[in-house]
Amino acid sequence: MDSTASASLVSLWDRVFGTQPDPDLWVVIATLVAALAVTVPHGVWRVSRNAITIAHEGGHGLVALLTGRTLTGIRLHSDTSGLTVSRGKPHGIGMILTAAAGYTAPPLLGLGGAALLAVGHITLLLWLATALLVAMLVMIRNAYGAVTVIVTGGAFLLVSWLAGPQVQAAFAYAVVWFLLVGGVRPAFELQAKRMRGGAGDSDADQLSRLTHVPAGLWLFLFHAVSLCSLIGGGRWLLEQ
């Protein structure tokens, strides 16, 4: 009995933390095309943007916890907006980092995912993503948000447990490409809204009030992080 349990644990450890072979280059290219297909067309983007919102609000929440703030809840809405509420000092480095984490989280998660894929840790990436989604679900405070996170987490769980290596690889590459490519568009959308006089309480405007640095410079930071992540992560994914 003990030897069987030990063997199972070793097998599970090898499965999660072991390396898997890189997919063929055509799979990498195809998943990039798929990511562009759900990011560029406006109609499709209105649906797929929900996944970027999960990463955006999850970034706010994670950094809030890491900086010592008390995370009280996360809400995701059907219009792909979201709200993360935390308690703590209304100023200072913790609040600044928390506010800055939203627009930078999706591309940085994509960059981290690309780094894992570059060294063959496909299954580990899928398990880490599932764990983060489960942790986020605990803090969701509305029904739409709960359903969105459950569906997303369920997809990761099914692929992690039931799919073969080739399907896992294609799914993982598609997810990372989507975070990298889809992480670029929200900053441009925010810039367009601000040019039309909207989004007066955006993350960039909140950061401006916290730091007395113009919101445009914070918007530049969002652009720089997303574009640099796309370039760096894309190079890792395309290297075979």
N, C-alpha and C positions, 0 to 999 in steps of 0.2 A: 504493500500500500504506500509506504513512505517513499520507496524507490520510484514508484509510478508518479507520485505527486512531484517529486524532485525532477523527474524527467520532463514532466509537463511544464514545470516552471522554467526549466532550461530551454525547452522548445519555444515557449512564449517569449522569453528574453531574447533568444536568437531571432525570432520573427520580428520583434519590434525594433531592437537595436542593431540588428544585422544590416548589411547593405544589400541592395538589389541592383541588378544590371540596368544601365541606361536604356531607355527605349530607342528605337530607330529614329533617325533625324526627321523622317517624314511625319512621325507621330508628334514630335516637338513642334514642327511647323504647322501641322493640322490643328493642334491645340491652341497655338497662337492665333490662327485664323478664326477659330471658334470664339476665343476671347474677344477679338475685334468685332465679331458678328453680334455679340450680345452687349457691346459697349457703344459702338458708333451709331447704329440706328436709334432714333429717339424713342420710338414706340417700344422696342425691346428693352432699351435702357431703363425705362420707367419701371419695369419689373425687376430686371437684374440688379438695379441699384440698391435693392433691399439688402443684398449681401454686402455691399460696400458700407451701408449704414450700420450693419451689425458690427463690422470691423471698426468703423468710426466711433460708435458709442462704446464698444468694448475697449477701445484705446483710452477713451476718457476714464472709464471705470477702473481699468487696470492701473493706470498711472496715479489716479486718485488714491488707490489703496497703497501703492508703492511709496507715495510721498506722505503717508500717515493720515490722510483724510478718511472720513467715514462715508462709505458708499451706501446711500439709502435706496437707490432704485434706478432702473433703466427702463425707458419706454421707447418702443418702436412703432411708428405710425404707417398707415397704408399709403400715404403720399411720399414715402421714403425719407421723411424727416425723423428725428429722434431726440431724446432728451435724457441726459444723465445727471442725476442729482447727488451731490455729496456735501457733507458738512465739514466745517473746519474754518480756518481763518479765511476771510474774503479777499486776502491779498497775500503776497509773498511767493516764494519760489514754487511751493506745492500747487498753488492755484494757477500759476503761470504754466507750469508743465502740464497740468491737467487740461487746461484750455487748449494748449498747443498740440495735444496728443491726438485729437480727433482727425483732422485732415491728414496728418502724417502717419497715422496707424496703418491704413490699408497698404500704401506702398512699402512701408517698412516691414510689415508682415510678409508681403510678397518678396522683398529682398531676403528676409530670413528664410523663407521657404525655398527660394532659389539656391541659397547657400546649402541647405540640407539636400536638395535634389542633386546639386553638383557633386556631392560626395556619396550619392547613392542611398540616402536614408529616406526612401519613399514611404515605407510603412510608418516610420517614426513620425514623419510629417503629418500623416493622416490621423494618427493617434493623438498627437499634440493638439491638432485642430479640434478633434472631438472633445478632448478634455477641456479646452478653453470654452467651447460652446456649452458644455454641461455646467461649468462654473458660472458662465454668464446667465444661463437660464434661471439660476437661483435668484438673481437680482432683477429679473424682468417683472414689471409691475402692470402689464396690460395684456389682454388676451391676444391681440394681433401680434405683439412682440413675442409672446410665448409660442404661438403657432409657427411663426417665422423661424425662430431659433430651433424648435423641435424638428421641423422639416429639414432644415439645413444640417443639423447634427445627425439626424437619422440617415441622411444620404452619406455622410462621412462614415458612420458606423457600419452601414450595409456594405459599402465598398471595402472598408478595412477588414471585415470578417469574412465576407462571402465571395468577393471578386478575386480573380486570378491576378498574377503579377502584371500582365500587360494592361489589364483594365485599371488596376491601381495606379500604374505609372501614367496612363493617359489622363485619368481623373486628377491626379496630383499636379501634373503639368498644366492642365486646363485651369485649375484653381489658382495656381501661382501666377500664371499669365494674366488671369482676370484681375487679381489683386494689383498687379503691376500696371496693366493697361487701364483698368477701371479706376485705379487710384489717381490717375492724372486728371480725369474729367471733372471731378467735383470742384477743384480749385478754379478751373476756368468758368464753371457755372457760377461760383460765388463771385468771381470778378465781374461777370456780366450783370449779375443782380445788383452789385454795388454801383456799377456804372449807370444803371437805370434808377438809382436812388433807393433800392431795396436792401434787404438783409442788414438793417441797421444794428441788429443785436447778434451778428454772426460771431464765430469764434475769433476772427481777425479783429473785429471791433472790440470785443471783450478784452482781448490781449492788449489792444491799444490803450484802453482805459487802465488796465493793470500796470502797464510798463511805461506809458507816455511815449511809446514808439508808434509812428504812424501805422495805421492798419494796412496800408499798401506794402509796407516792408514785411509785415507778417504774411501777407498774401504772397509776396515774393518767396518767402521761406517755404510756404506750402508748395509752390511751383518747383522750387529747387529740389526739395526732398523727393517729390513724386517723379520728376523727370530723371534725376540722378539714380533713383532706385530702379526705374524702368531700364535705363541704359546699363547699369551694373548688373542687375538681375537678368536682363535679357542676354547679356554676354555669357553669364554662367550657364543659362539654360541651353544656349545654342552651341556651346563648346562640347564636342563629342570626342 
